[in-house]
Amino acid sequence: MSIHWTLIAGFLYAEIGTILLLLVPFISTKMWNKVFKSRFLRGLESQLIYYFYVLVAILILFFLDAIREMQKYSAEETQQKTVGMSHLDTQMQMHMRLFRAQRNFYIAGFALFLCLVIKRLVGLISANAGLQDAKPDGIDASGDVADMKAELEKAKKEAEAAKKDMNSMKSQSESLAKEYDRLMEEKDKLQLKVNVMGGDKKDD
């Protein structure tokens, strides 16, 4: 295996180890979030994004190169089978080259895939840790419920007091209306008496 494919294979093994480490159950998402949000990584965040895209581009190039070699050696193998005059050593070399091309294809493909998986896992772990920080714990939640119940009881008492005030005001307005009607009747009676007395004086 050439040096660059050895490096890619080593990177693939490192990716597998990183994914297994991220999936370890006894390391909480809050702990991983602290690691991701550490001062050192936050300082390198912009550079890490740049290196990530450069690494993805390199893996894509090697992946496409492995596909090209696979097609090349597959075509040569098909041509030799069509001719039927190749020696055994030539066939063995051709099979070996095709095998290496297929191996490189899988190495580059899985390395590229796991690179994207790791990026997605880091994003999901950070988002989950943020949701856990935003969610109140059990004590706070029960305290909030108690406060809400107290506010509800207070609102009920205020509503009942307002209802009583409204009923008293209604009864007062009804009594005032009755008193006003009574006064208006008294006024009409007095006015009628005044008119009658005035008519009698004119007759005299």
One Martini backbone bead per residue (centre of mass of N, CA, C, O) as a GRO file, in nm:
protein
  204
    1MET     BB    1   0.096   0.036   0.022
    2SER     BB    2   0.078   0.347  -0.003
    3ILE     BB    3   0.114   0.630   0.173
    4HIS     BB    4  -0.162   0.772   0.124
    5TRP     BB    5  -0.335   0.514   0.185
    6THR     BB    6  -0.225   0.475   0.471
    7LEU     BB    7  -0.333   0.745   0.579
    8ILE     BB    8  -0.632   0.694   0.515
    9ALA     BB    9  -0.657   0.438   0.687
   10GLY     BB   10  -0.578   0.576   0.954
   11PHE     BB   11  -0.811   0.778   0.946
   12LEU     BB   12  -1.035   0.565   0.954
   13TYR     BB   13  -0.959   0.447   1.232
   14ALA     BB   14  -0.993   0.719   1.383
   15GLU     BB   15  -1.293   0.750   1.321
   16ILE     BB   16  -1.391   0.497   1.461
   17GLY     BB   17  -1.286   0.577   1.743
   18THR     BB   18  -1.449   0.842   1.766
   19ILE     BB   19  -1.732   0.718   1.748
   20LEU     BB   20  -1.704   0.531   1.992
   21LEU     BB   21  -1.651   0.765   2.191
   22LEU     BB   22  -1.923   0.921   2.137
   23LEU     BB   23  -2.097   0.640   2.222
   24VAL     BB   24  -2.039   0.654   2.507
   25PRO     BB   25  -2.258   0.633   2.777
   26PHE     BB   26  -2.085   0.768   3.035
   27ILE     BB   27  -2.077   1.020   2.844
   28SER     BB   28  -2.200   1.311   2.843
   29THR     BB   29  -2.321   1.574   2.662
   30LYS     BB   30  -2.211   1.798   2.849
   31MET     BB   31  -1.918   1.713   2.833
   32TRP     BB   32  -1.889   1.742   2.527
   33ASN     BB   33  -1.972   2.040   2.518
   34LYS     BB   34  -1.733   2.142   2.684
   35VAL     BB   35  -1.523   2.051   2.481
   36PHE     BB   36  -1.634   2.207   2.231
   37LYS     BB   37  -1.645   2.491   2.421
   38SER     BB   38  -1.368   2.535   2.446
   39ARG     BB   39  -1.119   2.760   2.414
   40PHE     BB   40  -0.944   2.605   2.214
   41LEU     BB   41  -1.169   2.524   2.003
   42ARG     BB   42  -1.284   2.811   1.961
   43GLY     BB   43  -1.015   2.921   1.841
   44LEU     BB   44  -1.025   2.675   1.604
   45GLU     BB   45  -1.296   2.680   1.447
   46SER     BB   46  -1.235   2.820   1.175
   47GLN     BB   47  -1.000   2.628   1.099
   48LEU     BB   48  -1.154   2.357   1.118
   49ILE     BB   49  -1.352   2.412   0.889
   50TYR     BB   50  -1.141   2.441   0.671
   51TYR     BB   51  -1.008   2.158   0.710
   52PHE     BB   52  -1.261   1.994   0.659
   53TYR     BB   53  -1.306   2.077   0.358
   54VAL     BB   54  -1.029   1.987   0.262
   55LEU     BB   55  -1.059   1.689   0.344
   56VAL     BB   56  -1.309   1.629   0.173
   57ALA     BB   57  -1.178   1.696  -0.099
   58ILE     BB   58  -0.956   1.481  -0.085
   59LEU     BB   59  -1.141   1.234  -0.056
   60ILE     BB   60  -1.290   1.277  -0.323
   61LEU     BB   61  -1.044   1.246  -0.506
   62PHE     BB   62  -0.970   0.956  -0.416
   63PHE     BB   63  -1.241   0.832  -0.485
   64LEU     BB   64  -1.232   0.897  -0.790
   65ASP     BB   65  -0.964   0.749  -0.842
   66ALA     BB   66  -1.066   0.468  -0.762
   67ILE     BB   67  -1.284   0.452  -0.981
   68ARG     BB   68  -1.095   0.479  -1.222
   69GLU     BB   69  -0.925   0.225  -1.163
   70MET     BB   70  -1.152   0.022  -1.172
   71GLN     BB   71  -1.236   0.074  -1.465
   72LYS     BB   72  -0.965   0.017  -1.593
   73TYR     BB   73  -0.916  -0.281  -1.488
   74SER     BB   74  -1.183  -0.393  -1.589
   75ALA     BB   75  -1.133  -0.342  -1.888
   76GLU     BB   76  -0.869  -0.508  -1.910
   77GLU     BB   77  -0.991  -0.776  -1.817
   78THR     BB   78  -1.201  -0.797  -2.042
   79GLN     BB   79  -0.999  -0.792  -2.277
   80GLN     BB   80  -0.839  -1.047  -2.199
   81LYS     BB   81  -1.082  -1.239  -2.210
   82THR     BB   82  -1.142  -1.190  -2.510
   83VAL     BB   83  -0.869  -1.284  -2.619
   84GLY     BB   84  -0.724  -1.536  -2.448
   85MET     BB   85  -0.373  -1.466  -2.426
   86SER     BB   86  -0.308  -1.464  -2.132
   87HIS     BB   87  -0.122  -1.488  -1.868
   88LEU     BB   88  -0.105  -1.571  -1.543
   89ASP     BB   89   0.061  -1.332  -1.441
   90THR     BB   90  -0.115  -1.115  -1.571
   91GLN     BB   91  -0.374  -1.190  -1.423
   92MET     BB   92  -0.268  -1.151  -1.137
   93GLN     BB   93  -0.196  -0.852  -1.166
   94MET     BB   94  -0.479  -0.759  -1.244
   95HIS     BB   95  -0.621  -0.855  -0.987
   96MET     BB   96  -0.449  -0.692  -0.791
   97ARG     BB   97  -0.520  -0.410  -0.901
   98LEU     BB   98  -0.825  -0.437  -0.863
   99PHE     BB   99  -0.819  -0.487  -0.560
  100ARG     BB  100  -0.681  -0.219  -0.484
  101ALA     BB  101  -0.897  -0.036  -0.604
  102GLN     BB  102  -1.127  -0.143  -0.425
  103ARG     BB  103  -0.997  -0.082  -0.155
  104ASN     BB  104  -0.967   0.226  -0.201
  105PHE     BB  105  -1.265   0.279  -0.239
  106TYR     BB  106  -1.355   0.194   0.049
  107ILE     BB  107  -1.171   0.374   0.213
  108ALA     BB  108  -1.261   0.650   0.096
  109GLY     BB  109  -1.566   0.617   0.139
  110PHE     BB  110  -1.565   0.570   0.451
  111ALA     BB  111  -1.408   0.824   0.528
  112LEU     BB  112  -1.613   1.024   0.414
  113PHE     BB  113  -1.863   0.926   0.568
  114LEU     BB  114  -1.745   0.951   0.865
  115CYS     BB  115  -1.691   1.252   0.853
  116LEU     BB  116  -1.993   1.332   0.831
  117VAL     BB  117  -2.088   1.182   1.086
  118ILE     BB  118  -1.918   1.338   1.294
  119LYS     BB  119  -2.034   1.616   1.239
  120ARG     BB  120  -2.325   1.536   1.310
  121LEU     BB  121  -2.275   1.438   1.601
  122VAL     BB  122  -2.168   1.701   1.716
  123GLY     BB  123  -2.425   1.866   1.659
  124LEU     BB  124  -2.624   1.686   1.826
  125ILE     BB  125  -2.481   1.705   2.099
  126SER     BB  126  -2.496   2.012   2.127
  127ALA     BB  127  -2.806   2.035   2.103
  128ASN     BB  128  -2.874   1.850   2.346
  129ALA     BB  129  -2.725   2.019   2.558
  130GLY     BB  130  -2.893   2.276   2.515
  131LEU     BB  131  -3.167   2.148   2.596
  132GLN     BB  132  -3.081   2.063   2.884
  133ASP     BB  133  -3.017   2.354   2.982
  134ALA     BB  134  -3.309   2.473   2.919
  135LYS     BB  135  -3.413   2.263   3.102
  136PRO     BB  136  -3.567   2.218   3.382
  137ASP     BB  137  -3.565   2.096   3.671
  138GLY     BB  138  -3.759   1.944   3.904
  139ILE     BB  139  -3.764   2.167   4.119
  140ASP     BB  140  -3.828   2.407   3.935
  141ALA     BB  141  -4.089   2.290   3.820
  142SER     BB  142  -4.243   2.276   4.088
  143GLY     BB  143  -4.216   2.576   4.152
  144ASP     BB  144  -4.368   2.676   3.904
  145VAL     BB  145  -4.635   2.534   3.969
  146ALA     BB  146  -4.684   2.674   4.240
  147ASP     BB  147  -4.690   2.961   4.129
  148MET     BB  148  -4.924   2.916   3.934
  149LYS     BB  149  -5.132   2.840   4.152
  150ALA     BB  150  -5.116   3.103   4.313
  151GLU     BB  151  -5.200   3.288   4.079
  152LEU     BB  152  -5.473   3.151   4.032
  153GLU     BB  153  -5.594   3.206   4.312
  154LYS     BB  154  -5.567   3.512   4.298
  155ALA     BB  155  -5.743   3.549   4.045
  156LYS     BB  156  -6.000   3.429   4.167
  157LYS     BB  157  -6.032   3.632   4.399
  158GLU     BB  158  -6.044   3.883   4.221
  159ALA     BB  159  -6.295   3.792   4.062
  160GLU     BB  160  -6.485   3.772   4.305
  161ALA     BB  161  -6.457   4.065   4.397
  162ALA     BB  162  -6.553   4.191   4.131
  163LYS     BB  163  -6.833   4.057   4.139
  164LYS     BB  164  -6.930   4.185   4.399
  165ASP     BB  165  -6.900   4.478   4.310
  166MET     BB  166  -7.092   4.453   4.072
  167ASN     BB  167  -7.343   4.374   4.237
  168SER     BB  168  -7.349   4.623   4.418
  169MET     BB  169  -7.367   4.829   4.189
  170LYS     BB  170  -7.628   4.716   4.073
  171SER     BB  171  -7.804   4.757   4.324
  172GLN     BB  172  -7.756   5.061   4.345
  173SER     BB  173  -7.865   5.133   4.065
  174GLU     BB  174  -8.149   5.024   4.117
  175SER     BB  175  -8.215   5.205   4.363
  176LEU     BB  176  -8.167   5.470   4.211
  177ALA     BB  177  -8.384   5.423   3.997
  178LYS     BB  178  -8.622   5.406   4.197
  179GLU     BB  179  -8.579   5.684   4.326
  180TYR     BB  180  -8.610   5.841   4.064
  181ASP     BB  181  -8.898   5.750   4.003
  182ARG     BB  182  -9.023   5.858   4.265
  183LEU     BB  183  -8.941   6.155   4.221
  184MET     BB  184  -9.089   6.187   3.955
  185GLU     BB  185  -9.370   6.136   4.072
  186GLU     BB  186  -9.368   6.365   4.278
  187LYS     BB  187  -9.328   6.587   4.071
  188ASP     BB  188  -9.586   6.534   3.910
  189LYS     BB  189  -9.780   6.585   4.144
  190LEU     BB  190  -9.689   6.871   4.208
  191GLN     BB  191  -9.742   6.983   3.930
  192LEU     BB  192 -10.044   6.921   3.930
  193LYS     BB  193 -10.120   7.092   4.177
  194VAL     BB  194 -10.018   7.359   4.067
  195ASN     BB  195 -10.205   7.364   3.823
  196VAL     BB  196 -10.475   7.352   3.979
  197MET     BB  197 -10.431   7.604   4.158
  198GLY     BB  198 -10.397   7.798   3.918
  199GLY     BB  199 -10.684   7.755   3.796
  200ASP     BB  200 -10.853   7.848   4.043
  201LYS     BB  201 -10.751   8.142   4.055
  202LYS     BB  202 -10.853   8.226   3.771
  203ASP     BB  203 -11.156   8.180   3.830
  204ASP     BB  204 -11.162   8.408   4.066
   0.00000   0.00000   0.00000
